[in-house]
Every structure is written in structure tokens, then in C-alpha cells.
Amino acid sequence: MKKVLSVIAVAGMLAFVACGPSAEEKAAAEKKIQDSLAQVDQQRVNDSLAAAEQVVKDSLAKVEAKRIEDSIAAATATAAKPAKKGAKKAK
């Protein structure tokens, strides 16, 4: 009886080990993991580029707004200056 149970136990262990994934299934699972990692890396790169582009656009908008503000201030200052007393009058 002991030998029969031992043989059944060994056969059960062999059947359990044989039911695992094949080499092809393991390779397919590994390829799926690598593809997912590559997709995540690509998405991370795209997000970084988009963030950098947004920073550049924001900086350019600030520079443009400052330039316009300075132009308005200069025009206002020029218009507010009183005319010189000794200036020649236009005919």
C-alpha cells in the first residue's frame, strides 16, 4: 500500500509539473511584458516633450506680454512729456 501511494504521489507531482506553461507561452508572456514597458517608456518621453513644449510656449507668451507692456509704457511716457519751450513751430 505504501508503494502504491508513493507511486501515485510521484505521478501526481509529475502531472503538476507538466501542466506548467510551455516555452512558447513563457516567451509570449515575456514579449508582452517587454512591449508594455516599451509603451510606458514611449508615453513618458511623449509626456516630457509635451511638458517642455508647454514651458517654451508659456515663456514666449510672457516675453511677448512684457514687450507689449513695455511698448505701451514707453508710448504713454512719450505722450505725457510736455513739449519743449524752445521747439520750432510747424508751419
Backbone bond lengths (Angstrom), bond angles and torsions (degrees), N, CA, C in turn:
res aa  C-N    CA-C-N  psi(-1)  N-CA   C-N-CA  omega(-1)  CA-C   N-CA-C  phi
1 M - - - 1.435 - - 1.533 110.84 -
2 K 1.330 114.63 -38.79 1.449 118.69 179.86 1.523 110.95 -63.49
3 K 1.329 116.31 -40.06 1.462 121.01 -179.23 1.519 110.13 -66.88
4 V 1.311 117.52 -38.12 1.450 121.35 -179.21 1.528 109.56 -65.85
5 L 1.320 117.22 -44.01 1.462 120.98 178.59 1.532 111.23 -64.82
6 S 1.319 116.39 -37.23 1.462 120.68 178.19 1.528 110.27 -64.84
7 V 1.329 116.33 -43.77 1.454 120.60 179.32 1.533 110.09 -64.06
8 I 1.318 117.11 -41.57 1.464 121.02 178.64 1.529 110.17 -65.15
9 A 1.324 118.11 -40.93 1.457 121.63 179.52 1.526 110.62 -64.10
10 V 1.331 117.65 -43.60 1.459 121.77 179.52 1.528 109.73 -65.53
11 A 1.325 117.06 -42.27 1.464 120.80 178.93 1.533 110.00 -63.62
12 G 1.314 117.43 -39.96 1.456 121.46 177.89 1.521 111.50 -63.31
13 M 1.332 117.39 -42.33 1.464 121.03 178.87 1.532 110.88 -64.61
14 L 1.329 116.16 -41.88 1.464 119.47 178.26 1.529 111.16 -64.26
15 A 1.317 117.06 -39.68 1.460 120.65 178.89 1.531 110.09 -65.92
16 F 1.315 116.25 -39.03 1.466 120.80 179.62 1.528 110.61 -63.98
17 V 1.324 117.23 -42.90 1.460 121.90 -179.97 1.522 110.02 -69.13
18 A 1.305 118.13 -37.64 1.463 122.17 -178.32 1.523 112.27 -69.39
19 C 1.299 118.39 -20.17 1.461 121.48 -178.27 1.528 113.30 -81.99
20 G 1.304 118.14 -0.27 1.464 121.25 -178.90 1.517 111.17 -69.98
21 P 1.327 116.90 173.55 1.463 120.89 -178.72 1.533 110.99 -68.22
22 S 1.329 115.64 147.89 1.455 120.38 178.78 1.531 109.26 -78.07
23 A 1.318 115.22 173.06 1.467 119.88 179.42 1.527 110.18 -63.47
24 E 1.326 116.88 -36.81 1.458 120.33 178.62 1.528 111.31 -65.15
25 E 1.322 116.59 -41.14 1.463 120.42 178.73 1.522 111.05 -65.96
26 K 1.331 116.03 -39.09 1.464 119.68 177.28 1.528 110.73 -64.77
27 A 1.337 117.20 -41.46 1.467 121.39 179.40 1.523 110.27 -65.45
28 A 1.338 117.14 -40.44 1.465 120.63 179.12 1.525 110.51 -64.72
29 A 1.313 117.23 -41.17 1.467 120.88 178.85 1.530 110.30 -65.25
30 E 1.322 117.40 -40.99 1.468 121.10 178.92 1.527 110.57 -65.43
31 K 1.335 116.93 -40.63 1.463 120.69 178.05 1.524 110.48 -64.03
32 K 1.316 117.25 -39.78 1.464 121.11 178.47 1.530 110.52 -62.66
33 I 1.323 116.71 -41.00 1.469 121.06 178.13 1.527 110.27 -64.03
34 Q 1.342 117.04 -45.74 1.462 120.61 -179.40 1.529 111.17 -63.78
35 D 1.331 116.59 -39.49 1.465 119.98 177.63 1.529 111.17 -63.63
36 S 1.324 116.37 -40.84 1.467 119.99 178.54 1.524 110.89 -64.16
37 L 1.318 117.04 -42.21 1.466 120.60 178.35 1.526 111.26 -63.92
38 A 1.327 116.60 -40.58 1.465 119.77 178.54 1.523 110.44 -64.77
39 Q 1.321 116.97 -38.81 1.466 120.58 179.42 1.527 110.86 -65.93
40 V 1.321 116.77 -40.64 1.470 120.84 178.53 1.527 109.97 -64.86
41 D 1.330 117.26 -42.81 1.466 120.59 178.48 1.527 110.96 -62.31
42 Q 1.318 117.28 -42.99 1.455 121.12 179.71 1.527 110.61 -63.68
43 Q 1.324 116.53 -41.55 1.469 120.63 178.96 1.529 110.28 -63.79
44 R 1.322 115.95 -39.10 1.467 120.48 179.05 1.530 110.19 -63.99
45 V 1.325 117.39 -41.61 1.463 121.71 178.33 1.530 109.86 -63.92
46 N 1.337 116.41 -45.28 1.466 120.26 179.43 1.521 111.38 -61.41
47 D 1.337 116.82 -40.88 1.463 119.94 178.66 1.525 111.09 -64.84
48 S 1.331 117.03 -39.44 1.461 120.83 179.18 1.527 110.56 -64.90
49 L 1.326 116.56 -42.24 1.461 119.82 179.09 1.520 111.09 -65.10
50 A 1.313 116.58 -40.64 1.465 119.92 179.13 1.528 110.46 -64.54
51 A 1.324 116.69 -40.11 1.463 120.04 178.61 1.526 110.71 -65.19
52 A 1.330 117.08 -41.30 1.463 120.53 179.22 1.529 110.88 -64.99
53 E 1.323 116.72 -41.21 1.466 119.92 177.47 1.525 111.21 -62.65
54 Q 1.312 116.93 -38.89 1.463 120.72 179.56 1.526 110.73 -65.99
55 V 1.331 116.84 -39.53 1.465 120.50 177.91 1.529 110.10 -62.57
56 V 1.323 117.11 -42.83 1.465 120.95 179.10 1.524 110.17 -63.24
57 K 1.331 117.12 -45.44 1.469 120.56 179.57 1.526 110.80 -61.28
58 D 1.327 116.89 -42.84 1.464 120.31 179.26 1.525 110.91 -63.33
59 S 1.325 116.88 -42.15 1.461 120.73 179.73 1.526 110.95 -63.81
60 L 1.327 116.25 -43.67 1.465 119.40 178.65 1.524 111.27 -64.15
61 A 1.314 117.35 -37.74 1.468 120.55 178.60 1.531 110.42 -65.30
62 K 1.325 116.90 -39.77 1.467 120.22 178.60 1.524 110.54 -65.77
63 V 1.329 116.78 -42.33 1.464 120.72 179.74 1.525 109.62 -63.48
64 E 1.323 117.79 -43.65 1.461 122.09 179.69 1.531 110.74 -63.50
65 A 1.334 116.66 -43.19 1.462 120.11 178.99 1.527 110.54 -63.52
66 K 1.316 117.39 -40.69 1.462 121.71 178.68 1.525 110.58 -65.32
67 R 1.329 117.46 -40.23 1.459 121.55 179.15 1.527 110.23 -63.15
68 I 1.317 116.85 -44.35 1.466 120.76 179.16 1.530 110.12 -64.87
69 E 1.307 116.29 -42.41 1.472 120.85 179.29 1.528 110.24 -61.47
70 D 1.334 116.75 -43.56 1.472 120.58 179.14 1.527 111.11 -65.23
71 S 1.327 117.39 -38.57 1.470 120.74 178.64 1.520 110.99 -64.34
72 I 1.314 116.45 -42.37 1.470 120.51 178.91 1.521 110.17 -65.33
73 A 1.336 116.05 -41.53 1.462 119.88 179.73 1.527 110.25 -64.33
74 A 1.324 117.44 -40.81 1.464 120.44 -179.98 1.525 110.37 -67.24
75 A 1.323 117.32 -41.08 1.465 120.55 179.42 1.521 110.59 -66.10
76 T 1.306 116.97 -39.41 1.459 121.23 179.08 1.531 110.62 -66.85
77 A 1.324 116.66 -40.86 1.465 120.76 179.36 1.530 110.68 -65.88
78 T 1.309 117.45 -39.13 1.469 121.39 179.47 1.525 110.35 -67.25
79 A 1.308 117.41 -41.38 1.462 121.24 -179.33 1.526 110.89 -70.37
80 A 1.300 118.55 -27.95 1.457 122.09 -176.78 1.524 112.77 -83.12
81 K 1.333 118.87 -15.09 1.467 121.17 -179.15 1.532 109.00 -70.79
82 P 1.330 116.78 136.75 1.474 118.79 176.77 1.524 110.25 -73.61
83 A 1.302 116.22 150.86 1.467 121.54 179.55 1.521 109.17 -68.41
84 K 1.325 116.23 148.03 1.460 120.17 179.87 1.524 108.84 -71.06
85 K 1.329 116.67 146.43 1.452 121.84 -176.88 1.526 112.06 -68.27
86 G 1.300 117.61 -36.45 1.454 120.45 -174.44 1.529 112.40 -92.58
87 A 1.299 118.95 13.54 1.465 120.54 -177.24 1.530 109.93 -71.52
88 K 1.299 115.56 145.67 1.467 120.22 178.35 1.514 109.40 -74.60
89 K 1.323 114.68 141.19 1.446 118.91 179.17 1.515 109.89 -86.63
90 A 1.276 116.01 142.30 1.467 120.70 179.36 1.516 108.85 -77.71
91 K 1.302 117.78 141.96 1.458 122.52 -179.14 1.480 111.49 -86.86
